[in-house]
Amino acid sequence: MGEQLLNELVLPVVYILCIAVPLILAVAMFVYWERKVIGWMHVRMGPNKVGPWGLLQAFADVVKLLIKEVILPSSANRFLYYLAPLLALVPAFAAWAVVPFDDRMVLANVNAGLLYLLAMTSLGVYGIILAGWASNSRYALLGAMRSAAQVISYELAMGLSLVCVLVLAGSLNLTDIVHAQAGGKGLFDWFWLPLLPVFIVYFISGVAETNRAPFDVAEGESEIVAGFHVEYSGSAFAIFFLAEYANMILVSFLASIFFLGGWLSPLQGWIHADAPNWVNWIWTGSIIWLLIKAFLMSFLFLWFRATFPRYRYDQIMRLGWKVFIPITIVWVLVAGCMKYFGLVLAGTGA
Amino acid sequence: MLAQYWPILLFIGVAAGLGVVLLIIGMLAGPRRPAAIKLAPYECGFEAFEDARMRFDVRYYLLAILFIIFDLEIAFLFPWAVVFQHIGLVALIEMALFLLLLVVGFAYVWKKGALEWE
């Protein structure tokens, strides 16, 4: 009995904490890094007062948010108002259950991992729409409508681009999808090359899904203040914040796994040397490569935000429906032909 | 088989627990000094005229319907993509036909102006 409890409850929870705690820390560091990077791009210093180089800024912000008053607007629906942040946070975190970090480092190696991920990322929209409706404020409602419409529009393009990945990989299991990208040509075996347009569509859709600049009309501080979470304060706001940044990091990881070979090394097959383990990972692949790739992808989010002006709402909708969906529909067939005529020998890799 | 999904369920529970704990900490650690003005819905300085849950643009509704249709179509593509390599040419042609039907519907929606936001 005791051993069963250990194996079925205690160990999984420990593993979950091994994912969730670094994720929370990564969010904190990512917020700091975002402010620092955008500061540098604006030729400013960025945060530099709290701790060395301002490193503790994010933690100071967390403490500040936690000791602020949580305001419940008088006309809000109490239950839904508090439920909405939870509905935003849970999918953003639970999606990590199927993300493979390494060959064997995955919490739940389920065979429908990709479907589960799609389900989880789709659920995030409930948090948005409920937050806007429950607040009973015009700005919140308008922001929620805009956000929800935008998120579901880009979800179509995202789903179609994942179908392309699926055609080449032939499996819904994320570990198998990474294995399908292994081969003797290193980074030229990864799916970004045969699926280049889809890779770009996927990442831009990811930016739009997380309501980030230049697709952040929902926030649009100059017109509708902060969008769906305008009425939230203190820790309730912190939860939305946590969910948004966890989603950004998730999209970066998923783009790395689907298109950039996950933990595989870009030098795989180029070097055949027998070196000690601490050098070997450079060409055999390890979690370090996944972290490097995800870091570079998440840097793009910040770069976009510092570079591009905000899109107009009709432009966002036009891009999603009239550009991305046609591109991905065509590429589903192209990917099918590539697979059928053997132009991409995915699934045969080592 | 199904046991593999147990950690996922646990993860959902842990995430929900984290959210609840954060909310409770916020409510316990933060002050609570309600005031009529503070609790009023945000309206840029004046009082709200009426309930915020007003009528909204019908295009959002149209978009939601289109989303359901197209998302269903994508859901049909998933099983095809998984078994595609085992079926071969038949699957390729079949899916080309399916996508053709999808594109006809898409072109109709486009032509009717359902995707316009001016």
Interface residues (C-beta under 8 A of the other chain):
Chain A: E8 L9 P12 V13 Y15 I16 L17 I19 A20 L65 L66 I67 K68 E69 V70 I71 L72 P73 S74 S75 A76 Y82 P85 L86 L89 V90 A92 F93 A94 W96 A97 V98 L107 A108 N109 V110 N111 L115 Y116 W133 S135 N136 S137 R138 Y139 A140 L141 M145 A148 A149 I152 S153 E155 L156 G159 L160 V163 L166 V167 G170 S171 L172 V225 V230 E231 G234 S235 A236 A238 I239 L242 Y313 D314 M317 R318 W321 K322 I325 P326 I329 V332 L333 G336 C337 K339 Y340 G347
Chain B: Q4 Y5 W6 P7 I8 L10 F11 I12 V14 A15 A16 L18 G19 V20 L22 L23 I25 G26 M27 A29 G30 P31 R32 R33 P34 A36 K38 L39 A40 P41 Y42 E43 A48 D51 A52 R53 M54 F56 D57 Y60 L63 A64 F67 F70 D71 I74 L77 F78 A81 V82 F84 Q85 G88 L89 A91 L92 M95 A96 L99 L102 V103 F106 W110 L115 E116 W117 E118
